[in-house]
Amino acid sequence: MLEAALVDGLVEGGMHVHRLPPGPTPLVSFAIHRLGLDAGIMVTGSHNPPNQNGFKFHLGPDPFYGEALKRLWAVEPSVREGGSLEEIDLAGPYLDALAAELDGITVASAVWDSGNGSTGPMVERLVARVGGQQTLFTIMDGTFPNHHPDPSVPTNLELLRDAVIAGRADLGIAFDGDGDRIGLVDDAGEIVWADQLMLLLARDILRERPRSAIVADVKSSAVLFDGIATAGGRPVMAPSGYVLIRERMLAERAPLAGEMSGHIFFGDRWHDADDGLYVAVRTLRALAAFGSLRAFRESLPATFATPEVRFACPDHRKAAVLAAIAARAEAEGRAIDRTDGLRVAEDGGWWLLRASGTEAKLTARCEAQSADLLGTIRRRLAEALRCEGLAPAGLD
């Protein structure tokens, strides 16, 4: 219903509309670049419940959001002659471009889990060309009958993990509902987090592009930033938020950028979009050079981290709380990175505290080199927050 109303309104306003069949969100970016279009709109609810849907905008090749998007609603609608509608299907060229990344390499065996999201039919066609692959839940169904398609949540990867182990596959690949985010498990069923995957991809890219900038968000592990430097790259920390990550990637002319949620962008030979399927084939390409995903994960320094913890804080108090916590950390001689909130270095670890942009909450994340150190850092941060009158549930 939303898509039909959108198309009717655009045509009535005099636009030449190219209508794509249902598919993953990255197809819009692909179509803009392939056809030289002026804009693109995807009707999507991503991994949200079925009653939550909306529009995702591009103006030219770039996401269109925030204040710029708000100004759009102030424009008076108008009716113009000359509008037209053309039905197009770019699945074939899109699949050709994906498969081209795997030409001439030995591809690891994988289980691909679409979670009944929009990648399903495309995944079926891609794995038929690659060979040696298995698929799960590829029938599109917005009620998500098997599991919720959000690969950043561990429980959503349990069926994929079981299938990888039972099928003795090399890895498992999961997507979110609209196909712009990715999650991985290795052949032991262990989750390979997005910042770990970023390091694998960074090592592969830096072989061809030494000294390049690699962009990651403030929630990412110190292992990633240290690993980028060790591999000969220039680590760049950026605010969280996929559009902000992409903007920083373009500003730094970086060939790779990503964040903990699973949005990963390539700026070397793709169209600067967060495309889960493209990340998947680039991962398979990197593994052909570096070996098994499990061996890569086990080679990384051991760290212990919290998930992102959210707790209530009135909007009018957010800035004051962050300022007070920062003053306390500075008085203790702690180094603070203010890229996005406060990322504070501790002995053997760090913690992050930032304001939610959508809720009356603060969010926190901690990482340390041991479980004991993690407990110490969590307690220190929780106590500092309690001194400001907050109840940091999840940090104690």
ChimeraX attribute file (.defattr): number of C-alpha atoms within 10 A of each C-alpha:
attribute: neighborCount
match mode: 1-to-1
recipient: residues
	/A:1	5
	/A:2	12
	/A:3	15
	/A:4	9
	/A:5	9
	/A:6	14
	/A:7	19
	/A:8	16
	/A:9	16
	/A:10	19
	/A:11	18
	/A:12	18
	/A:13	17
	/A:14	15
	/A:15	17
	/A:16	16
	/A:17	19
	/A:18	17
	/A:19	14
	/A:20	16
	/A:21	11
	/A:22	15
	/A:23	21
	/A:24	24
	/A:25	24
	/A:26	21
	/A:27	23
	/A:28	23
	/A:29	24
	/A:30	23
	/A:31	22
	/A:32	20
	/A:33	16
	/A:34	13
	/A:35	10
	/A:36	11
	/A:37	17
	/A:38	11
	/A:39	19
	/A:40	23
	/A:41	20
	/A:42	21
	/A:43	17
	/A:44	22
	/A:45	17
	/A:46	24
	/A:47	22
	/A:48	18
	/A:49	12
	/A:50	13
	/A:51	9
	/A:52	10
	/A:53	14
	/A:54	14
	/A:55	14
	/A:56	17
	/A:57	18
	/A:58	18
	/A:59	14
	/A:60	15
	/A:61	21
	/A:62	18
	/A:63	20
	/A:64	18
	/A:65	15
	/A:66	8
	/A:67	8
	/A:68	9
	/A:69	12
	/A:70	11
	/A:71	10
	/A:72	10
	/A:73	9
	/A:74	8
	/A:75	8
	/A:76	6
	/A:77	11
	/A:78	10
	/A:79	12
	/A:80	12
	/A:81	10
	/A:82	11
	/A:83	16
	/A:84	16
	/A:85	14
	/A:86	9
	/A:87	9
	/A:88	12
	/A:89	15
	/A:90	16
	/A:91	18
	/A:92	11
	/A:93	13
	/A:94	19
	/A:95	17
	/A:96	13
	/A:97	14
	/A:98	19
	/A:99	16
	/A:100	11
	/A:101	14
	/A:102	16
	/A:103	11
	/A:104	8
	/A:105	12
	/A:106	13
	/A:107	20
	/A:108	20
	/A:109	20
	/A:110	25
	/A:111	26
	/A:112	27
	/A:113	28
	/A:114	32
	/A:115	32
	/A:116	26
	/A:117	28
	/A:118	26
	/A:119	30
	/A:120	27
	/A:121	19
	/A:122	19
	/A:123	20
	/A:124	18
	/A:125	13
	/A:126	19
	/A:127	17
	/A:128	12
	/A:129	13
	/A:130	16
	/A:131	12
	/A:132	13
	/A:133	20
	/A:134	19
	/A:135	18
	/A:136	20
	/A:137	19
	/A:138	19
	/A:139	16
	/A:140	18
	/A:141	16
	/A:142	20
	/A:143	14
	/A:144	19
	/A:145	10
	/A:146	13
	/A:147	16
	/A:148	21
	/A:149	26
	/A:150	26
	/A:151	27
	/A:152	21
	/A:153	13
	/A:154	13
	/A:155	13
	/A:156	18
	/A:157	28
	/A:158	16
	/A:159	15
	/A:160	25
	/A:161	25
	/A:162	15
	/A:163	23
	/A:164	25
	/A:165	17
	/A:166	10
	/A:167	15
	/A:168	14
	/A:169	21
	/A:170	21
	/A:171	28
	/A:172	31
	/A:173	25
	/A:174	28
	/A:175	31
	/A:176	27
	/A:177	29
	/A:178	27
	/A:179	27
	/A:180	24
	/A:181	29
	/A:182	27
	/A:183	27
	/A:184	29
	/A:185	25
	/A:186	23
	/A:187	24
	/A:188	16
	/A:189	22
	/A:190	18
	/A:191	22
	/A:192	19
	/A:193	21
	/A:194	26
	/A:195	24
	/A:196	21
	/A:197	23
	/A:198	30
	/A:199	22
	/A:200	21
	/A:201	23
	/A:202	27
	/A:203	20
	/A:204	19
	/A:205	21
	/A:206	20
	/A:207	12
	/A:208	9
	/A:209	16
	/A:210	13
	/A:211	15
	/A:212	21
	/A:213	23
	/A:214	29
	/A:215	31
	/A:216	30
	/A:217	24
	/A:218	26
	/A:219	25
	/A:220	23
	/A:221	24
	/A:222	16
	/A:223	15
	/A:224	22
	/A:225	21
	/A:226	14
	/A:227	22
	/A:228	25
	/A:229	16
	/A:230	12
	/A:231	17
	/A:232	17
	/A:233	22
	/A:234	20
	/A:235	21
	/A:236	19
	/A:237	20
	/A:238	24
	/A:239	20
	/A:240	21
	/A:241	16
	/A:242	22
	/A:243	17
	/A:244	13
	/A:245	24
	/A:246	29
	/A:247	16
	/A:248	21
	/A:249	25
	/A:250	16
	/A:251	9
	/A:252	14
	/A:253	15
	/A:254	22
	/A:255	22
	/A:256	25
	/A:257	30
	/A:258	28
	/A:259	25
	/A:260	24
	/A:261	22
	/A:262	27
	/A:263	24
	/A:264	30
	/A:265	29
	/A:266	23
	/A:267	16
	/A:268	13
	/A:269	7
	/A:270	16
	/A:271	18
	/A:272	22
	/A:273	25
	/A:274	26
	/A:275	27
	/A:276	27
	/A:277	24
	/A:278	25
	/A:279	23
	/A:280	21
	/A:281	19
	/A:282	19
	/A:283	21
	/A:284	25
	/A:285	21
	/A:286	20
	/A:287	20
	/A:288	16
	/A:289	11
	/A:290	14
	/A:291	12
	/A:292	17
	/A:293	27
	/A:294	18
	/A:295	12
	/A:296	17
	/A:297	18
	/A:298	9
	/A:299	9
	/A:300	13
	/A:301	9
	/A:302	11
	/A:303	16
	/A:304	16
	/A:305	19
	/A:306	16
	/A:307	14
	/A:308	15
	/A:309	16
	/A:310	21
	/A:311	17
	/A:312	16
	/A:313	20
	/A:314	12
	/A:315	16
	/A:316	9
	/A:317	12
	/A:318	17
	/A:319	13
	/A:320	12
	/A:321	20
	/A:322	19
	/A:323	13
	/A:324	15
	/A:325	18
	/A:326	21
	/A:327	13
	/A:328	13
	/A:329	19
	/A:330	13
	/A:331	9
	/A:332	9
	/A:333	11
	/A:334	17
	/A:335	15
	/A:336	18
	/A:337	14
	/A:338	16
	/A:339	14
	/A:340	17
	/A:341	23
	/A:342	22
	/A:343	23
	/A:344	19
	/A:345	17
	/A:346	19
	/A:347	10
	/A:348	13
	/A:349	20
	/A:350	23
	/A:351	23
	/A:352	22
	/A:353	25
	/A:354	23
	/A:355	21
	/A:356	18
	/A:357	10
	/A:358	7
	/A:359	13
	/A:360	16
	/A:361	18
	/A:362	23
	/A:363	18
	/A:364	26
	/A:365	22
	/A:366	26
	/A:367	27
	/A:368	25
	/A:369	16
	/A:370	15
	/A:371	13
	/A:372	11
	/A:373	17
	/A:374	22
	/A:375	18
	/A:376	15
	/A:377	22
	/A:378	23
	/A:379	14
	/A:380	15
	/A:381	22
	/A:382	19
	/A:383	17
	/A:384	17
	/A:385	18
	/A:386	12
	/A:387	13
	/A:388	14
	/A:389	11
	/A:390	17
	/A:391	16
	/A:392	21
	/A:393	11
	/A:394	14
	/A:395	23
	/A:396	13
